[in-house]
Amino acid sequence: MITVVRPGRFVIFLVAVLALSALLIYGSFRLVWGTAALQRSGEIVVAAASPASSVWRQLVEQGFTSRSVPWRYYAWRLNAAHDIKAGTYQLTQGEPVPTVVKRFVTGDTAPDELTITYPEGFTLRQMAARTAARGIGTPDDFIQAAIPSLYANELTFLSEIPPSRDLEGYLFPDTYRVFADDTPSDVIRRLLATFNEKFSADLFREAKSQGRTFDQIVIMASIIEREVQSDEDLALVSGILWKRFDDGVGLDADATIRYALDKWDQPLTQQDLEVDSPYNTRRYQGLPPGPISNPGLRAIIAAVRPAQSDYYYYLSAPNGETIFSRTLDEHNANKAKHLR
């Protein structure tokens, strides 16, 4: 008996066989060839005098590509195998192999990276000086770039800062990786982005529920950061300062006077304590006009979550210990004892 295959079914059968064959061929090709684009982003360091074969192997071992075949092929096509330049290259996922090979030939390396550490409590001026010391602009360049309006379209929280102020208080202290060809504005954007990340929405809502504004919290955190050395005492001092703020009396925080005078190391004189500045919280009630430093997360959290206590006064002893008092007489006695 002869089986007759209808033309329509035969065509479908033939197409299916061809499609399966194509898939098998393509799969085999991919297995041998690999991909013609980078599989991940990252850096690769090409050592001086590295042979091309070593670079292709390095790309495979570090997970940038699955096979070295396309790299050898395009290096041959572009006559590039003997012209690869040493350096650190920033590679991007999806970047075509031929493009990367050309970059290896032209020496299109990543800009030199630098590390800058800004300690908690650094002022804007101190950050400017440290940035300039790493070769990025001048201190004046940094200060002139630290204006909220320059970044207001990028970060909504900047609308909370009065337009007449600079970014003191909002440049988050941390260790940052920057590039040698960055500008002060580039660095400031990184600092602001980190602040935006650290001051979470939960912290913001918590502060708001207490009747504090975003700016008030940052100002208070900047004072706490400079007033207290011990992590354990941050929340207690925060509670005292908020209590005095709510009572409408002076905060009496010497750190605000030091900020007004830019006098951070030497003892304050009686004349210093009487300086006529809105930052003199011995002379003027309430918070100063703006932050006096750039606080870290621990001080910000303390400002949002003050500890309740019976204390109304405190002082910082020369050894870093914070001495707390409930009454003015007790406070004066502690000053005579610890601040001789």
N, C-alpha and C positions, 0 to 999 in steps of 0.2 A: 504494500500500500504506500503510495507516494503522498507525503505531507506537503501541502501547498501553503507557503507563507505569504500572506497578503502584503502587498507593497507597503502599506501604511505601517504595519507592525514591524516590518523589516527595517524601515527607516528609523523607527524609534529604537529598535534594538541596536542598530549600527551607531546611532548617536550616543546611546548609553555606553557602548563599548569604547567609543572614542573619548568620551568624557572621563571614563574611569582611567583609561590609559594616560590621558593628559594629567589627571590628578596624581597618578603614580609617578609620572615623569617629573611633574612640578615638585612633588614631595622629595624625590630623589635629588633634584636640583637644589632645593632648599637645604637638604641635609648636607650636601657637599659644599654649596656656595655660601650658605648662611644668609644673613640679612645685609642689605645695602644701605642701612642707616643705623645710627647709634641706638642701643637698647636702653641706655640710662644716661643721666647727667652726672657730671663730676669732674674732677681734676685728674690729669695724668702728667707725670713728670718725666720728660725725656732727657736722659743723661747725655752729657757731651760724648760725641763719637759713637753713639749707639747705632748699630747696624739696623737697617729697616726690618729685618726678620725679628730682631729683638723687640722692636716697638710693636709689631703686629701681635707677637706673642703676649706682650704686656697688656694690650687691649683686650685680648681674649681672657687672660687670667683675672683681670679686674672687672670683667663682666660688661664691658662696653659693647662687645660683639661676640657672636657665637663661633665664628670661623675666621681664619686669616685669609681665606681665598680671595674675597673681594678686595682686600687691602693690597695683596700682591698683584692682583690684576690691574687695579687702577694706578698703582705705583709704576707698573710697567707701561701702561697707556700714557701716563703723564710724564714718564721719564724722571720719576721723583725719588727713586729708591736711594740715591746717593746724595740727595740734597736736603735731608731732614735736619732741621735746626733744633738745638737743645733748648729746654725751657719748660715752664709750667703752662699747660694748656687747659683752658676751661671748655669742656665739651658739653653739648646739649642733646638730650634725648631727641631722636628723630632727625638729627643732622646727617645729611647724606655722606657716604664714605668719600666720594671724590672731593667734596668740599673740605673735609677734614684733612685729607692728604695734601691738598693745596695749602692749607694753613700750616701744616708741618713744614712745607717747603719755604713759605714766606716768613716763617717765624712769628706768626700771629698768636703770641702767647698771652696769657692772662696778665693783667697788671700786677705789679708786685704788691703783695699783701703786707699789712702792718697790723699790729695788735696795740690797742690803746685801752688802758684801764682807768676808769673814773671812779674813785672811791665814793662811798655813800657820804653825803654831806658836802661834797665839793660845790662851790659856788659857780655861777656862770663864768666869772673871770678866771677861776682856777681851771675850769674845763677848757676855756679858750687858750690859756697858756699851755696846757698839756697837749692839746691838739696841734698847736703851732710847733711845739717841741718835736713832734713826730713828722714835721715837714709839710703839714697841710695848712696852707694859708698863714695868716698872721693872727695874733689875738684880736686885733680890731676887726679883721675879716669875719671871724667867728661871731663876735658880739653883734656886728651889724647884720649878720645873717640870722640871728636868734630873735626874730620878730614874728609874733603869731600870725599876722596877716599873710605872710609869705607861704604858709602851709595850711591856711584855713580851709581851702578847698579839698585838701587831702585827708584831714582828720577833724571830725565833727566836734570832739571835746575841746578844741581850741577856741570855740565860740564862747566858752565859759570864762575865758581870760579877758579882762578889760583891754581894749585896743591900745591903750597908752602904755601898757607894760611890755616887758620882754619875756623870754621863755624861762626865766629863773624859776626853778621848782619843778619843771615839766620835762627836764632832760634826764632820763633815767640813768642812774649810775650803774655801770657794769663793765665787763671786759668785752670789747668789740673788735671784730676783724674788719678792717677797712683796706682800701687800696691807695697806693701812693699817689695816684692821679685823681683821687677824690677831692672835692671842694668842701669847705666848711659846711655848706648847705647839705651836701650828701651825708656827712657825718651826723648833722642835726636831725635829718630825717630818720636815721637809724635809731637815735636816742628817743625821738618822739614815738616812733612805732613801738619800741619796747615799753615805754610808759603806757601807751594805749593798751598793750597786751597785759601788763601787770595790774593796772588799775581796772579790775574786771567789772562787768556789769553788776555782779552781785554786790561788790563793795560799794559801787555807786548807789545802788538801791538802799543798801544798809545805811549809808551816810544820809541819804535823803529822808529816810524814815525817822532819823533823829533830828531833823530840822536843820541839818548842816548843808551848806552848798559845797559843790565840788571844789571851788577855789578855797573856801575856808579850811577844808580838810587838808589840802596841799600846803597851805600856809602853816597850819598847826603842825603837820608832819615835818615840815622843814625846820621848825623851831625845836621840836622834840629830838630830831636827828642831831642837832648841834648842842643840845643841852645835856643829853644823857649818854654815858658811855656803856652802861650795862644793859644788855638785852632784857634782863628780868625787870628793870625799872621803867622801861618805856611806857607801858600801859598805865602804871601808877602816876607818872609825871603827866601823862596825857589827861588822866582824870582830874588832877589838880588844876592844870591849865584851863581845861574846859569849865571846871567849876568856877574859877576866877573870872573867866570870860562871861559866863552866864550871870554872875553876880555883878558884873559891870565895874570890876576893879582892875587895876593894872596887872598884867601878867608877870611883871618883874623878871623877865627873862634876859639875862645878861647877853645871851647869844645875839639878840636883836640889836643890841648896842654895838657889839663887835662887828656886826654886818654893816651898820651905818658908818662905822669908823674904818672898816676893813682892817681891823686889829684883832687877829686871831690868836696870837701867841703870848704877847706880853700881858701882865696884870692890868686890869682896868683901874684907872685913877678916879678920884672923886669927881674931877672935872669931866672925865669920860662919862661917868654915870649921869651927869646933868646935861649932856649934849642935847641941843634942841633939834631933834629929828623925829619925824613920824614913826621911825623904827625904834625909838626909845620907849620900850614898854614899861619902864619905870615912871616915865613922865606922862605918857598918853595911854588911855584905857583901850581895851579891845585888841584886836589883831593888828599887826603892822600892815602897811599898804600892799605888801606882796610877800612871797616866800623869801627866806633868807638863805636857802641852800637847795640843793637837789636831793630830796630824801630817797632812801631805798624802800623796799617793800615792807620791811619790818616796822619802820616808822609810820608808813602810811596806814598799815593795819592797826597800829597802836592809836593813831588819830581817829580811826573809825570805831575802834573798840576800846575805849578808855576803861580802866579799872576803877571801880568805886571804892572809896576809902574815907576815913575820917581826917586824912591829912589835908592841910591847906597851904603848906610851905614845903620847900625842899632846897637843898643846896648840894653842889658837887664838890666833894673833898678832893684835895690834890692827888690822892691815890686812885681816883676814879669812882669811889664809892658815893652813892647818892644817900644823903641823910634827910629823913622826912620828919616833919613836925606838925603838930595839930594846932598849936597856938603861936602867936607872935613872940611871946616871951620864950617859949621853947626854941623857936627858930633863932632868936638872937643869942640864946645860950649855945646853940650848936655852932653858930658862926664864930663865937668867941673861942670855942673849943677846937674847931677843925680848920679855921681859916686864919690862923695866927700869922 
